[in-house]
Amino acid sequence: MNRRVFQPWRLWVGVVAFIGVVGGVWSESARAQDGTRIRDHLYAVHLFNENEGWVVGSFGAIYHTKDGGKSWEKQDGGVIEPLYGVRFIDANEGWISGKSGLILHTTDGGAKWEKQVSGTTHHLFNLTFLDKQRGLAVGDYGTVLQTADGGKTWQDRSPGEDVFLYAVAMSPSGKVVIAGERGTILFSEDGGTTLQKQETGTEATFLGLSFADESSGCVVGMDGTIMQSADGGRTWKAYESPVQTALYNVALDGQTGWAVGDEGVILNSTDGGKNWTLVDAPEELALYWMMGLSLAPGPHGVITGSNGLVLTADGNKVDFEARFKKR
């Protein structure tokens, strides 16, 4: 498949149809692996700490781990729509975003999920919360939603530009950075109430965004695009990427960084996202795409993707053997 003409929203909105075309290839690989593992396609993951985490995906899939991603228990969200984003602010309270404006909320660690009224039918590809009250969700057609009451009500803060928005980050100081299509970076200093478009000098679609601290951040996207910010997201500089494959997500924690994407590509950074190297991975991983990525302090990480792919990382090492046994 020509990745240069493959549109990113087809991964989010039309991923079920896409998987149906090439799923046979993944199924052949899967037969050599553990038959008890998750089969759903997993779009997002959030680790609250090194043990507790949640992953979401196709057909309303929600899974919970208490051991850092080694084992997962299925949760019932009461929906069958694709779920694209997940965020917890403690071990009990969290939110999930999904297709057609869907937002789910839990206050008991996912034992029960309830729908919130988002006020939109646009797909919500990502969301983040700073605490029990303040949160943001972003999605297609430039959708930006803001809440100040834990999602009981959502205010439309969309800037009016028709671009798909895929990633959002919020700092304790109230600074917000949102990334999306056509090199779009939106910046806010008031929690997302007002947003300004920043100059990036590229038309590349951004799909993943992360900050190591208040200043140092990284955004990744199509064709291996990597851009970096040293001033909290106000200005951005292109980085010469080691790959041209689409990168769907990035996560930074201190000096450790991971970026993941299509065709089994995993990048690692040991200097807080300033420099990136391609990770040597099993050949079978090239049959998978990876979208879900989360780091907990330690740092311990979980990577998720197509056909139930779950990989764990500690420090700067990914555990491939739990999924791809040596032959």
C-alpha positions in Angstrom: 0.0 0.0 0.0 1.3 3.4 -0.9 1.6 5.2 2.5 2.0 8.6 0.8 -1.6 8.6 -0.5 -3.2 6.6 2.3 -5.3 9.2 4.3 -4.8 9.0 8.1 -8.5 9.4 8.9 -9.2 6.1 7.2 -7.3 4.5 10.1 -9.6 6.2 12.6 -12.9 6.4 10.9 -12.8 3.5 8.4 -10.4 1.2 10.2 -12.8 -1.7 10.3 -13.1 -1.7 6.5 -9.3 -1.4 6.1 -8.7 -4.3 8.5 -11.1 -6.4 6.6 -9.0 -6.1 3.5 -5.7 -7.1 5.0 -6.8 -9.0 8.1 -6.0 -12.3 6.5 -2.3 -11.5 6.6 -2.4 -10.6 10.3 -4.5 -13.8 11.1 -1.8 -16.0 9.6 0.8 -14.4 11.9 -1.5 -14.6 14.9 -1.9 -18.4 14.6 1.7 -18.8 15.7 1.1 -16.7 18.9 -0.8 -17.2 22.1 -4.4 -18.1 21.2 -5.8 -16.6 24.5 -4.7 -13.0 23.7 -6.9 -10.0 22.8 -8.2 -10.0 19.2 -9.6 -6.5 19.1 -7.7 -3.7 17.3 -6.4 -1.4 20.0 -6.3 2.3 19.2 -5.3 3.9 22.6 -3.9 3.1 26.0 -3.4 5.0 29.2 -1.2 3.9 32.1 -2.1 5.7 35.3 0.9 4.1 37.1 3.3 1.3 36.4 0.6 -1.3 37.2 -2.8 0.2 36.5 -3.9 0.9 32.9 -6.7 0.8 30.3 -6.8 0.1 26.6 -9.6 0.8 24.1 -10.4 -0.2 20.5 -12.7 -1.6 17.9 -16.3 -2.5 18.6 -16.4 -0.8 22.0 -13.5 -2.8 23.3 -12.2 -1.8 26.8 -9.6 -3.7 28.7 -8.0 -3.1 32.2 -4.7 -4.2 33.5 -3.5 -4.3 37.1 0.0 -5.7 36.3 1.4 -3.2 33.8 0.1 -4.9 30.7 1.0 -8.5 31.3 -2.7 -9.5 31.6 -6.0 -7.8 30.8 -9.6 -8.0 31.9 -12.4 -7.0 29.6 -14.7 -4.3 30.7 -18.3 -3.6 29.4 -18.8 0.0 28.2 -22.3 -0.8 26.9 -21.4 0.3 23.3 -20.2 -1.2 20.1 -18.7 1.9 18.5 -15.0 2.3 17.9 -13.2 3.9 20.9 -10.3 6.2 20.0 -9.0 7.9 23.2 -8.8 7.1 27.0 -7.6 9.1 30.0 -7.6 8.5 33.7 -6.8 11.0 36.4 -6.6 8.4 39.2 -7.2 4.7 39.6 -11.0 5.2 39.7 -12.0 8.1 37.4 -11.5 8.2 33.7 -13.0 9.1 30.3 -13.1 7.5 26.9 -13.8 9.2 23.5 -15.0 7.6 20.3 -17.1 7.6 17.2 -19.8 10.2 16.6 -19.1 12.3 19.6 -19.2 9.4 22.1 -17.8 10.1 25.6 -17.8 7.5 28.4 -17.1 8.2 32.0 -16.3 6.0 35.0 -15.8 6.7 38.7 -15.1 3.1 39.8 -12.2 2.1 37.7 -14.3 0.9 34.8 -16.7 -1.5 36.6 -19.4 0.8 35.2 -19.3 3.2 32.3 -21.9 6.0 31.6 -22.3 8.1 28.5 -21.8 11.9 28.7 -23.5 14.3 26.4 -20.7 15.8 24.2 -23.0 18.0 22.1 -21.4 16.8 18.8 -21.7 14.0 16.3 -18.2 14.4 15.1 -15.7 11.6 15.9 -13.5 12.4 18.9 -10.1 11.0 18.3 -8.4 12.0 21.5 -9.0 13.6 24.9 -7.1 14.6 28.0 -7.9 15.7 31.6 -5.9 17.7 34.0 -7.9 16.9 37.1 -11.5 15.8 38.0 -12.9 18.9 36.4 -10.8 20.2 33.5 -10.6 18.4 30.2 -10.4 18.7 26.4 -11.5 16.4 23.5 -10.6 16.8 19.9 -11.7 15.3 16.6 -12.7 15.6 13.0 -13.7 18.8 11.2 -11.7 20.9 13.7 -13.7 19.9 16.7 -12.4 21.0 20.1 -14.6 20.5 23.2 -13.8 21.8 26.7 -15.2 20.9 30.1 -14.8 22.5 33.5 -17.1 20.1 35.4 -15.8 16.7 34.7 -17.7 16.2 31.4 -21.2 17.0 32.7 -21.2 19.8 30.1 -18.9 20.4 27.2 -18.3 23.8 25.5 -17.5 24.0 21.8 -14.1 25.7 21.4 -13.6 24.7 17.8 -11.5 27.4 16.0 -13.5 27.1 12.8 -10.9 25.5 10.5 -11.9 22.3 8.7 -9.0 20.1 9.7 -9.0 16.8 11.6 -7.4 17.1 15.0 -5.8 13.9 16.4 -3.7 14.8 19.5 -4.0 17.0 22.5 -1.7 17.8 25.5 -2.5 20.0 28.6 0.0 21.1 31.2 -0.7 22.0 34.9 -0.2 25.7 34.0 -3.1 25.6 31.6 -1.1 25.5 28.4 -2.7 23.4 25.7 -1.3 22.1 22.4 -3.4 20.4 19.8 -2.1 18.7 16.6 -3.7 17.6 13.4 -4.0 17.7 9.6 -2.0 19.9 7.3 0.7 20.7 9.8 -1.8 22.2 12.2 -0.7 23.1 15.7 -3.1 25.0 18.0 -1.8 26.7 21.1 -3.6 28.0 24.2 -2.5 29.6 27.5 -6.0 29.5 29.1 -6.8 25.8 29.1 -8.2 25.7 25.6 -10.7 28.6 25.8 -8.9 30.5 23.2 -6.7 28.9 20.6 -4.1 30.3 18.2 -2.7 28.5 15.2 1.1 28.2 15.2 3.4 28.3 12.2 5.0 24.9 11.6 6.3 25.2 8.0 4.9 21.9 6.9 1.7 20.4 5.4 2.3 17.0 7.0 -0.5 15.5 9.0 0.4 15.3 12.8 -1.0 12.2 14.6 0.8 12.0 18.0 2.0 14.6 20.5 3.8 14.5 23.8 5.8 16.8 26.2 8.6 15.7 28.5 8.1 18.9 30.6 6.6 22.3 30.3 9.0 23.2 27.5 10.3 20.2 25.6 7.8 18.5 23.2 7.6 16.4 20.1 4.9 15.8 17.5 4.9 12.9 14.9 2.9 12.1 11.8 2.7 10.9 8.3 5.8 10.0 6.2 7.8 9.7 9.4 7.4 13.4 10.3 9.0 14.5 13.6 9.0 18.0 14.8 10.2 19.4 18.1 9.5 22.3 20.4 11.7 23.8 23.1 9.2 26.5 24.2 6.1 24.6 25.2 4.6 24.4 21.8 4.8 28.0 20.5 7.4 27.2 17.9 8.4 24.0 16.1 11.5 22.7 14.3 11.7 19.8 11.9 13.8 16.8 12.9 15.4 14.5 10.3 13.5 11.3 10.9 15.2 7.9 10.6 12.0 6.5 8.8 9.5 7.6 6.2 6.8 5.3 7.5 3.8 6.9 9.2 4.2 7.5 12.9 0.9 7.4 14.8 1.9 8.2 18.4 4.7 9.5 20.6 5.3 9.5 24.4 7.9 11.2 26.5 8.8 10.6 30.2 11.9 12.3 31.4 14.8 11.2 29.2 12.9 8.2 27.8 10.8 8.5 24.6 9.0 6.1 22.3 7.3 6.7 18.9 5.3 4.0 17.1 3.7 3.7 13.7 2.9 1.6 10.7 4.6 -1.5 9.5 6.0 -2.4 13.0 8.1 0.8 13.3 9.2 1.7 16.8 11.6 4.6 17.6 13.4 5.2 20.9 14.9 8.3 22.4 17.2 8.4 25.4 17.5 12.2 25.6 13.9 13.3 26.1 12.9 13.3 22.4 15.8 15.3 21.0 17.2 12.3 19.0 15.5 9.2 17.8 16.8 5.7 16.6 14.9 2.9 15.0 14.4 -0.1 17.3 15.5 -3.6 16.0 12.3 -5.6 16.1 11.1 -9.1 15.1 10.2 -9.4 11.4 6.6 -10.4 12.3 6.0 -6.9 13.8 6.1 -5.4 10.3 2.6 -6.9 9.8 1.1 -4.7 12.5 0.4 -1.0 13.0 0.6 0.6 16.4 -1.4 3.6 17.7 -1.7 3.1 21.4 1.3 4.3 23.5 1.6 5.3 27.1 4.4 5.8 29.6 4.2 5.7 33.4 6.9 7.0 35.7 9.8 4.5 35.9 9.4 4.6 33.0 7.2 1.6 32.2 5.3 1.7 28.9 2.6 -0.1 26.9 2.3 -0.2 23.1 -0.9 -1.4 21.5 -2.1 -1.9 17.9 -3.7 -4.0 15.3 -5.1 -7.5 15.9 -4.8 -7.2 19.7 -1.1 -6.3 19.7 0.2 -5.5 23.2 3.9 -4.9 23.9 5.4 -3.7 27.2 8.6 -1.6 27.7 10.8 -0.9 30.6 13.4 1.8 30.5 14.6 1.7 26.9 13.9 -1.9 26.1 10.7 -3.4 24.6 9.7 -7.0 25.5 9.0 -8.6 22.2 9.4 -12.2 23.4 6.0 -12.2 25.3 4.3 -11.8 21.9 6.8 -13.0 19.3 8.4 -16.2 20.7 11.9 -17.0 19.3 11.8 -19.9 16.9 
